[in-house]
Amino acid sequence: MPDNQPRMNTMIKKIAAIVCLSLPLLGTAATDKPEGKAANAAASAPKAKAPAARKPAAPQTPQAPTRTSKEEQARMQSRGALMGACQKKAADQQLSGVERKRFLGNCMNGK
């Protein structure tokens, strides 16, 4: 029997440590949860919502004129052409990775 005494002491210490560490978790898990079948039924029952008060629509303020679709298309086409030219230059210089990203960024910004 005396041979088992040190093992029992370490086992009891481990169990006590586990219990002490798990108590705070049990306290948080128990809060905000209804108990029993009646609570489960109440939780799953549809809840009636009060109708929300509607706010009156805000008056429309005039905004700055936006680009027309033709202007936008032209801008996008020129940007695409610039991107293609920059990519071709990067390929000619055999750039890759970070150097390629830096080069393309500078090229697109006109640097």
Phi, psi and omega per residue, in radians:
M1 nan -0.720 -3.095
P2 -1.078 -0.377 -3.141
D3 -1.189 -0.507 -3.112
N4 -1.451 -0.216 -3.055
Q5 -1.051 -0.828 3.136
P6 -1.122 -0.639 3.102
R7 -1.134 -0.712 -3.136
M8 -1.146 -0.699 3.134
N9 -1.099 -0.775 3.140
T10 -1.186 -0.632 3.127
M11 -1.155 -0.736 3.136
I12 -1.124 -0.700 3.117
K13 -1.109 -0.721 3.127
K14 -1.134 -0.764 3.131
I15 -1.116 -0.720 3.123
A16 -1.108 -0.707 3.122
A17 -1.132 -0.735 3.132
I18 -1.104 -0.766 3.139
V19 -1.099 -0.782 -3.129
C20 -1.115 -0.653 -3.138
L21 -1.325 -0.467 -3.103
S22 -1.525 -0.286 -3.132
L23 -1.033 -0.795 3.108
P24 -1.072 -0.605 3.119
L25 -1.176 -0.662 3.112
L26 -1.154 -0.619 3.127
G27 -1.147 -0.691 3.136
T28 -1.316 -0.546 3.141
A29 -1.255 -0.512 -3.090
A30 -1.380 -0.409 -3.113
T31 -1.360 2.661 3.087
D32 1.135 0.295 3.093
K33 -2.125 2.149 3.041
P34 -1.264 2.674 -3.090
E35 -1.910 2.626 3.014
G36 1.554 3.000 -3.128
K37 -1.198 -0.634 -3.133
A38 -1.105 -0.667 3.128
A39 -1.205 -0.663 3.100
N40 -1.115 -0.695 3.127
A41 -1.175 -0.684 3.131
A42 -1.186 -0.611 -3.126
A43 -1.233 -0.582 -3.104
S44 -1.527 -0.206 3.135
A45 -1.218 2.468 3.128
P46 -1.162 2.440 -3.119
K47 -1.777 2.398 3.119
A48 -1.422 2.302 3.134
K49 -1.770 2.462 3.087
A50 -1.301 2.450 -3.139
P51 -1.129 2.363 -3.115
A52 -1.378 2.491 3.100
A53 -1.258 2.297 -3.115
R54 -1.543 2.386 3.097
K55 -1.530 2.525 3.080
P56 -1.160 2.573 -3.117
A57 -1.128 2.403 3.121
A58 -1.258 2.482 3.133
P59 -1.149 2.497 3.141
Q60 -1.254 2.207 3.072
T61 -1.743 2.464 -3.139
P62 -1.157 2.369 -3.135
Q63 -1.823 2.855 3.098
A64 -1.114 2.516 -3.131
P65 -1.073 2.405 -3.139
T66 -1.642 2.912 3.124
R67 -1.159 2.517 3.055
T68 -1.283 2.871 -3.109
S69 -1.117 -0.577 3.125
K70 -1.183 -0.721 3.106
E71 -1.115 -0.728 -3.136
E72 -1.134 -0.740 3.127
Q73 -1.119 -0.724 -3.140
A74 -1.127 -0.726 3.130
R75 -1.103 -0.765 -3.133
M76 -1.149 -0.662 3.131
Q77 -1.157 -0.732 3.141
S78 -1.186 -0.628 3.103
R79 -1.172 -0.689 3.110
G80 -1.144 -0.690 3.109
A81 -1.133 -0.707 3.113
L82 -1.118 -0.729 3.126
M83 -1.092 -0.751 3.118
G84 -1.073 -0.737 3.138
A85 -1.142 -0.720 3.128
C86 -1.139 -0.691 3.125
Q87 -1.158 -0.652 3.116
K88 -1.123 -0.753 3.108
K89 -1.087 -0.711 3.124
A90 -1.133 -0.673 3.111
A91 -1.184 -0.683 3.119
D92 -1.096 -0.622 3.136
Q93 -1.497 -0.020 3.127
Q94 0.962 0.816 3.116
L95 -1.491 2.594 3.080
S96 -2.607 2.800 3.069
G97 1.163 -2.339 -3.060
V98 -1.156 -0.669 3.139
E99 -1.065 -0.713 3.139
R100 -1.117 -0.771 3.138
K101 -1.056 -0.800 3.137
R102 -1.095 -0.769 -3.135
F103 -1.069 -0.810 -3.129
L104 -1.112 -0.703 3.109
G105 -1.076 -0.791 3.119
N106 -1.170 -0.707 -3.128
C107 -1.130 -0.737 -3.136
M108 -1.181 -0.507 3.122
N109 -1.531 0.013 3.092
G110 1.404 0.398 -3.124
K111 -1.664 nan nan
